[in-house]
Amino acid sequence: MTRAFLMRALADQLLQETGPQPPAMVSSDDGAVVLLRHRFEPSEGCMGHPHQLRLGMAIGGGGRLQQRSHAGLLQDVWQPGQFNVVLPDDIGTYASPAVDVLGLAIDTGLLQQEAHRLHDLQPLAARLQRDPVVTSVLQALWCSAQADACLPGFLEHGARVLLHRLQQLAGHAHAMPPRATALSARQLQHLQEYIDAQYGQPLAVAQLAAALQMDPSTFSRALRAATGLPPYAFLTQRRMQWACAQLAQGHNVTEVALACGYANPSKFSAAFRRVAGCSPSAWAAQHRGLR
């Protein structure tokens, strides 16, 4: 096969993978670099390609992501601003949530001078990453493409800048401590049941950790690895879910606030709005309208 055919194949393959709704996409002049923005529905299947490096940053949606490949097992909550890296020949399987992605795919034939360094990026493939430089470069490339302001070689240069930054991050990753083991589904269920049973009581991190027979620091890391939330945010979210059920049964906002342990209804309303996206009274009114 000719190189021209291989370059066209990169964009064609991405079009096939994105489903019935075509992505917003721009390619370099030779087709070796493809930049895209797309809403991916929940999916699972095979991942990896012998000659492609892919970088995908979540810009909306998100949830539990799992990838099993030569790089190892990645299990994490994919949040906006985080990106994953799939290296060439890192073949495996994935299960992804619904997510809006701004991503870059590179045919590694473009990177002949740097190709021998790609194995150095291995530490990045085992976990989700967050980096302001990668975010800024991806956004700058996309904005320039949308404004039709890309000079010749602009995408290729951007790809090289991103690769250089990934190499820097991989060097830092070698020195990072091992990622905390996430709480299991059974542990999360037990924690939720404990919070529900203590819904009117103030709970400290030490008490939540003790419920799972863990020390507070290990518990906090494991909870964040499983849910993406620190203990207090997780506690608040769970109690607001309980509050939703109480409001649905016709209890007024003040009653529910006091039952949740909030002496000040305004603080309860602020916490409820952060979780539910609206005030307790507005949520109750919307719910009653659906009954």
Secondary structure, 3 states (H helix, E strand, C coil): CCHHHHHHHHHHHHHHHCCCCCCEEEECCCCCEEEEEEEECCEEEEECCCCEEEEEEEEEECEEEEEEECCEEEEEEECCCCEEEECCCCCEEEEECCEEEEEEEEEHHHHCCCHHHHHHHHHHHHCCECCHHHHHHHHHHHHHHHCCCCCCCHHHHHHHHHHHHHHHHHHHHHCCCCCCCCCCHHHHHHHHHHHHHCCCCCCCHHHHHHHCCCCHHHHHHHHHHHHCCCHHHHHHHHHHHHHHHHHHCCCCHHHHHHHCCCCCHHHHHHHHHHHHCCCHHHHHHHHHHHC
